[in-house]
Amino acid sequence: MNPIRIHAGLGVTALCLAMTTAIAAESAPIAVPAEISAQTLEILKRSISFRTFPGQDQVPEYAAYLSGILQSGGFAAEDITITPFEETATLVARYRGTNPDAKPIVLGGHMDVVPALKAHWQRDPFTAVVENGFVFGRGAADNKFGVSTLVGTLLWLKAEGFRPSRDILLALTGDEETLQATTAILSEQLKNSEMYLNSDAGGANLGDDGKPIVYGMQAAEKTYVDFEVSFTSAGGHSSRPGPDNAIYSLARAIDRIAAYRFPTQTSELTLAYFRAAGALTPGEDGAVMRRYAENPADPDAIAYLASKPEYVGQLGTTCVATMLQAGHARNALPQNAMVNVNCRVFPGVKIDSVKETLVRVIEDPTAQVTIAGKPPVPSDASPLRDDVMKALRKAIDLRAPKLPIVPSMSAGATDSLYFRNLGVPSYGVGGIFMHPKDNFAHGLNERVPLATFDGALLQWHSLLTDLAR
């Protein structure tokens, strides 16, 4: 508490009033300034207008727009770096700390989005529309809301004159939805950071009554890898079929892959997830999750959870066929056939062992199994640090007191993957509170609730003022 100076002649009543006022000022709940709230909404609306998907060359323009906003809010031009990379770019903005020896905190987000066709949407996907309590537009949730609220929070901290002890680095990538080449570059540049706080993961689900049910914090991700399983044949005229047919060989391989389930695996994080989520989930789902958390070898619990798409990704490695390609003419025997098998690999499992398992399951020496696309990036789970968990607990309490916080492992992939791979503790602590039925990220009519803006700003403000002191 700030000291109260007692001046000569100040009466007891006046003194008590001064003390009461000072205590109330310190204990009063923080509120988002109206101008910051309004500016953040405008930043998101303007952000949606940038067509930041491949082939549009608009990520650099979007980065320049964000740079201008940050400079108008007090950031020096020399503290903002936009680095072009092919058709995209990265942006790093430095909020200077007072201790040059302290490792920085990195705030993560991505500027790119997946494509959207206007003809498929009810509204123009690249014109923000505020309607029925939502902001509609491509990227509204993934991830331009995160980017906008991070920028809004930094403007708020600048306006307050906040002086962190360590640097805060806003680090925005330009191709998270595709190759993540810019993520690899930034993570290497910032690998000596204290931690990475990702706006593109984490958040709370709302119930049918509009009240939050649980907040999920991302502390791990599965490794993404695509395998191509292919067969070749001599081909020939379709009127002369023989036993050697690449499509038939492929079909048998697909059936075997579909029937196989990788061994169940657990970690401290997944058991904590099932324990906490089970306590909050009604009915049979919740009961089975609790049973599994107590006994991960329970075969009935495993079979039940594996049958549920929302839970199967937490049980271990998964591989599934996603694309097919075969033949070259309707009236010719196929010369080749290929299936893409997309695998999400449990942390700690080697990619080579997954490939070996696929080869064994397919059980056909003529099958060729190769890694497709970019090399996979493995990463172990981040530790559940006390300082992070306490700061997050305090921040969430500002929005929803005592809301359960459940650490979780993402079955998908975000930029956190690359930072974890280099040993930077990474946490998905995004600010969206939304009902699952309103989550249309990557889909038609993507939206984000207006009601979640101020809460997200409060959350980030609290996290940064605690963790960057």
Steps between C-alpha positions, in 0.01 A plus 500: 500500500620852427591688820256768622663824610351656813500876482484722803146600587339202319211382718432137592185490287683638198787260558265200515330620183834533323604150608167350394523669161857379447413140597192503276706630208750217540240225545254620238471257209686611191285609208586519133511865387217567257739639240716183510194278465372699203841516335551124533168435327598734218839328467324164458252637246779653295710183540228286346513709182855382422489186283794336669487160336743358240507669163372839619830659617316689775681380813769771460225763462329372812828508690556861390152591624569345842837677514327834444251427780780410740702810412196721553472343846855582607723231351816634340545418133838340575330257739282354223644268237311370198695233314373392156514129421400402148140626470444524875676666797561505873456786746686539829426794730709559811351643820820592681562371852720654766724196558715418194607170658146365536376264229207637298143377494379429147136563407404284206241521226472460125391749237398252229163330456358212300329593171130585483271525198246782508247289308490247783449749784186680613713816528815619329771313696743791466264774611449496875132494595381562856168323537305316772776549755780365277773627270485294180787457256784273398758500776258654750587218740807341340714694570429866442306528824811385682721739307261792556465442874876468541550830320218660700655382828843636408344837415324496837824423686679777310227748586532408868876545492560138604871415522568127493824363637544274196435572134162403361527394136196487276598239240256446214551237231374502143438140398377305802214357297733354235874432519588679827831603343480840669428325831820300465693821434353695793531213748869465416553874543315504835608164642661660806169640623353438845167376363263515207136600560287404203177685416407228249425230758316476828166652592173422676187319392165657583195300599150539358432759771791713377712434807854363466543133585874442485816675379745287302869594503714343227827363637581237238434407137520184301748488214346538154629271226365378165599165353442401139425133452537413132491200268605464136394253232591437137159619386354406164163482327198476730360215288787279618493517882747293697592439866738798518284808558633802692151612605413160650831493688433848631145408604630209708758727662236760587279236661790388719586854604135571581478193722817578696506705820828621642573406863345726762745745654474741789689795640467719806316747279246261345415339834455846654271586209279193539490540877393864485275471194337188644402687813329765287336276239156358581372154418688197373775701329606658829482172691717320244756783494533479876541122486766532233691765699512264797586192291640574152515126432122455532412339163132596512581863574757506219254351251229747598724808477659378176154489343454873567667739250530767768710275727683250280783745426594509870556123517813468287620516142235497228535443126221539247467494120419847367564508122502253212655509156500211251499411133545710189215401266155343526586226252851416627627287786650723769874550499498660842281559803570712806332588829604778735498387862495788744646418841488698824782359708495493879780704664814292549422250222759486222376557146703205371317268738164617359622429148622156606158428652322597177731277297432209736122557498481527118693172474576534130864515384397681182368797698712816505456708817661844498466824692315761295536877521716682751704307759301447821583708806481297823460674833462395862240638737576824684531489880203631695699782661370640828548862390305443179219308669464760776499789253243323282283421801500867599427613143210257450353599838463854368259360240348196667595446865594140584444381143681164472824515300587179318848457348466318171682356199393622157438233242563764231803721443581864581813713501568386859630175353818663368575689821454187713728314261777748585442476875290814552211430742186576300143549613179555308317761706267659246216727605195369311205390714247345260238227472631206290202534263626846403852386421537516121877550472610384151133463409213702361378810684794512742417721795604616844272635778510870577454412866843335516704809403533675835558173682783408265662841549471465879651154482802605294551816706507299822729229359755749369508724805562192716741301285705788356563687823 
